[in-house]
């Protein structure tokens, strides 16, 4: 069965070109030309991935993403003419899986789509644990001692990567590459900031010690 992609893009000429290329690659494609319609279709349709422009009429792409993430973890790749670091960080922190800056080569877009769909497949049905912490990756749910913990998309992704490498020390650079992306432009202390967020919500909140610092090396999750 062909994978279904929702393309939300107000530049109709670009949307038709991307649709044609995606259909040539075997995807089923549905289009929306404004944010409100795009959100409605994303909510009602069973899509495998959403391509979402940031600058949209009626409802911005960022707002569509925020509302969609309240009820769905469908992979989202942001399409943007903006190239500022803050726009990219904002999109990723709001729940985007990836972004691509216009103008883009269709080959790059297709590669990013394949990567996002592979990630979706590897997450489905996955349960990760460490001590009294449990992560249901498909449901995007984390519990500690049976109580649910609210995490942002970036906090969740960082915790997931640590859990997937439980017992293995990961450097800040490795975490940046895997969680923020190899082309992330910023300081490695972004990792330290999000580690503090996780410790506050998990270790300190529940009186446990899961996230350990290996001085001069990086971070590791170890069960008590």
N, C-alpha and C positions, 0 to 999 in steps of 0.2 A: 504493500500500500504506500502510495506517494506521501511524503511528508508535506504538511500544509504550513504555509508561511503567510502571515498578514503583513502587508506593506502599507505603512501610514506615512504618506508623503504628499505635500500639497503641490509640488512641481510636477504637473501631469506628464510632461515630456520625459522627465527623468524616471517617473514611476512606470511609464510604459516601457522604457528601455530596460529597467531592472526586471520588470515582470517578464518580458520576453526572454531575457537571459536565464532567469530562474526556471521558467517553463522548459527551456531548452535542456536544462540540467535535470529535468524530471520532477521538479517540485510543483505542487499545486499552489496557486497564488490568489489571494484576495486583496483588493486595494481599498483604501479609504483616503480621502483627501483633506480631512480636518480632524482635529484632536477628539472632538466629541463623538463623531461617528466611529473613529478608530477605537476608542475606549469601549463603545457599545459592542462592536464586532469582536473585540478581544475577549470581552466578558461572555458573549453568547456563542462564539465559535470554538471548536476544538482544534486549536492551532499548536504546532510543534515549536514555532518560533515567531517572534514579532520584530520587524524592522521598523524603527520608530524615529522619525525626524524630530528634532528639538523645536525648530521654529514652525509652529503650526497655527492656523486660524482656529478660533473658538476656544481651544484648550491647548496649552503648550505641551510639548512632548514630555517635559519634566513632570508636569501635573498628571498627565496620562499615566506615566510610569509609577508615580507615587500611589495613585488610586488603584492601579492594576495590582501592585504588590500587596495590597491589603487582602487579596483573595486568590492570587495566582503566582506561581513561581515559573511560569513559562519563560524560556530564555528570551532576552530582549537585547538587541544590538541597536545602539543609538546612531542615527545618521545626522551629522552636524556640519555646518559651514564654519562653526566656531572652532578655533584651535587653541584656546587658552587652557592652561592646566586646571584652573578652578572649575571650568565648565565640565572637563572630563572627570575630575574628582567628584563633583556634585552628582553627575550622572551615575557613576559607579557606586557612590555611597547611597544613592536613592534606590539602587537595586538593579541597575543595568549589568548585563553580563559582559558587554564589550561595547566599543564605540569605533566608528570609522569616520574620518574627516573628508568632506567633499572638497574638491573632486577626487574620486577614488577609482582605482582600476577594478573592473568587475572581477578579475581573478582574485584580488585581495578580499573583496567582499565574500566571494564564494568560499575562500579558505576560512574566513572567520565564521561563516555560517556552519561549515562542516565541524569546526572546533566546538562551537556552542552546542550543536546537536549531539556530538560525541559526549560532551560534558553532561548533557541532560540524560543520556542513556546510562552513563556510569553512575549517576546519582539515584536513579529510580530504585525504590525498595531498599535502599541502603540504611542500615542502623549502625551507628558508631557509638562506642561506649568507653568510659574511663572511670573507674570507681563507681560512684553513685550518679555520674552524669551520663545521660543518654541523648543522642542526636538522631532524630528521624529526618534524613536528608530530603526525602521526597516531600514530606509535609512541612519542611522548613521549621521544625520544632525541636527545642532543646528543653530537657527537664533535668533537675537536680533534686535528688531525694523525693521524686514524684511531683515536684512543683515546677511549673513552666517558667522559663526565663526568656524575657523579651530581648532580642538582639537585632541590631541593624543588619542590613545585607552584608556589609563589610566585616562586621564582627563575626557574623555567622560563617562567612567564607574563611576567615582567618582561623577560627576555632576548628572548622572542618578539616582544614589542611593540617593543623597540628594533630588532630585525632587520627587522621589517615596515616600519619607518621609517628604514632605514639611510641615513645621510648627513644626516638631519634632526635638528636639536637639539630635544629635548623637555624642557620644564620639569618641575620636581618636581610641580607641580599637575596638569599633563597626565598624567603617569605615575600619580599617585594616582587620578585619575578613571578612567583606562583599565584599570589593573591591579587596584587595590584596590576600585574602585567609587565612584560619585559621592557616595554617602551614608556613606563611610568616615569615622569619627570618630577622629582621631588626629593625630599630628604629621607634618609633611612630612619629617622626618628618617628616617621609615621607609624612604623611597626611598634615602637615603644609606646606610643600614645594609645594604639588600639589594644595592646597587651594590658595596659592599665585599665582600660574600659572593661575588658573581659575579667580581669582579676576582681574588679569592684563588683561585677554582677554575679560572679561565680564563687571564686575562692573566699573573698571577704564576706559576701552575703550569706554563704552557707557554712562558713567556718571550716573549709577544707583547703587542701594544698594540692592542686593539680598542675598549675602552670609554673614551671621552674625556670629560673635564669641560670644559664651557664656563663659565668663572667668571661667576657672577651670572645665568646663564641656565638651565643644566641639563646634560643628558647626551646623548651621541650615539655611535653605533657607526660607526666609519670604518675601512676596510681600510688596512693599512699600505702 
